[in-house]
């Protein structure tokens, strides 16, 4: 069964570019690893400092925890953030070309 999680947070203005760079490195490693049953999207919102991540995974094991780039992203995340991130479990209602079956 698929499990979906949505994470939203705001970075400090001076840390938004670094945050994006770190997120992009996570995607580089995911593209190399190609973990099965895992979908991930990250968005930088129009205000330039807010980010939204959508994670859809099969099972309980997330491949993110095995990526050095994700560990680096998390390492000093609290220093980049303007507040605490919000994490919500979600149920996919539908999608169009967003998530491959």
N, C-alpha and C positions, 0 to 999 in steps of 0.2 A: 504494500500500500504506500502511496506517495505521501510524503510529509512536507508541508510548505511553511516557511517562516519568512516574515518580512521584518527587516531591521531599518530603522530610520534614525539618523543623527545629524547634528550640525557640528561643523568644525570651526575653529577660530579662523578668521579671515586670512591670517598669515600662514595657516597650515593647510589650506584647502588644496593647493597645488601638490604638496608633498603627499597628502592623503590620496589624491587621484593617482599619483605615480605609484604608490604602494599597491593600490587596488589593481592597477594595470599589470603589475608584476605577478599578482595572484592569478590573473587570467592567462598570462604567458605560461605559467607552470601548469595550470589546468589544461591548456591546449596541448601541452606536451604529454601530460599524464592520461588524458582522455578517460576519466573515471566513468564506468558504466552506471546508469541509473541516477545521474546527478545533473541538475540544471541550476545555473546561477546567472543572475543578471545584476548589474549595479548601475545606478543612475546618479548623475550629479544634477541637482535641480537648478532651476533658473536663477535662484538667488546666489548661486555660486559657492555656497558654503554648506548646503544641505545635501545629504547623500541618502539614497534608498537602495537597499540590497534585497533581492528576492532569491530565496534558496528553495529548491524543490529536490528532495532526495528520496530514493527508495531505501527503506530500512532505516536503522538507527545510526549507522556508521557514516560520518561525514568525511569525505576525502580532504576537506579543508584542513583538518587537524594534522594531516601528514605533510603538508606543503611548507617548506622553509619560507616562502614568500608570505604565507598567511601568518606564520609565527612572527615575522618581521613587522607585518601590518599591525598585529595586536600588541607588539612589544611596548610601544609608547603611545598607544591609541588615546589614553586618557589625557595626555599632554596636548594632543591635536584637537580634542573635542571641546566644544563650548558648553556642553552639558552631558547628561547621561543618555546613551542610546535607548530607544524603545524597541522592544522585541515582541512580536506578536505571532502566534501560530495562526495559520490561515488555511482556508479550504478553497481550492481552485474551483471556481464556478464555470469558467470557460476561458478559452484563449484562441486567438487567431494568429498562427505562425509565431507564437511566443515560445512555446515549449514543444519540442518534438516528442511524439509518443514513445 
